[in-house]
Amino acid sequence: MVIASSSTEQQLMSAVIQLINNKQHGQAISACQTLLDAYPKSEQGWRLLSQLQLITKQTIAALASIEQLLLLNPSYVHNKLKKVECLQANLRF
């Protein structure tokens, strides 16, 4: 897992995680997108966004987020497994 690199990035990530903990998934997605607009190379941001998109049954969007994650770190096995999870979820919906 990549740790947030700046205090602003850490604050945005904390806000996303707080929204997730409060089960405010729609707001968490918006906050995650704000984070990624500012820090497009945030692997944790893309990972969280894809998970939120899966939770809210936005499987095509989740797959696109995983593709971004794979562009950033194609050799990390967990990222490849997330893609498989997205593909499986897409088949169910």
N, C-alpha and C positions, 0 to 999 in steps of 0.2 A: 504494500500500500504506500502511496506517495503522500507525504505530509504536506499540508498547505505551506506555501513558501513565504507569504507575507502576512503581516498582521491583518490587513484588509481582507485578504483571501481567507484567513482563519476566522475572521468575524462573520463573513458570508457563509462559510461552511458551518459554523456554529448555529447560525440562524436557520439554515436548512435542516440540520439535525434536530433542532428544537421543534420545528414544524412537523417533522416526521414523528418525533416522540409524542406530539400532541395529536397525531393522526390527521393533520391538516394537509393532506396529500396534494391537493390542487395548489395551495399556496406554496408548498414545498417545491413543486415543479417550477412554479414561477421564480422562486428564489434561486433555484438551481440554474435556471436559464440565465438569470442575472449574473450569477457567479461565473458561468461559462462564457458569457459575453465579455466579461472582464478578464477571465483567465481560461482561454480556450484549450490550454494544455493541461488542465486539471484532471488527472485520471480519476481521482476520487469523485470529482463533480460529475463526470460522464457516467461513472459506475452508479452513483446515487440516482442520477436522472433516469438511467435505464431501469433501475429497480422500481422507482416510483411509477414509471410508465407501465411496467408490467403489473404492478399492484392496481393501477387504474384501468387496466385492460387496453392500453394503447400499445399493442404489440408491435405494430409497424414502426412507430416512433421509437420504441425501445430497441428494436433491431438497428435503426439508424444511429442511435446513441452508442450502441455496442460497436458498430463499425468505426465510429470516431475514436472510441477507446482502443480498438485494435490498431488504428493508424498510429496512435501515440506509443503503443507498446505491444507490437505484434507477437512477441515471444513469450509473454506472460501467460501461463497456462490458464489461470483463473479467468482471464479475459476471453479466452476461447470457449471455456465452459459457460460463461455468461451468454455467449452467442448461441450455443446449443440450447440453453434454457429458453432464450427468446424464440428460437425456431420452434421448439416444442410447444411453447405457449401459443404461438401463432397457429399451430395446427389444431389446438383445442377450441379456438374461438371462431 
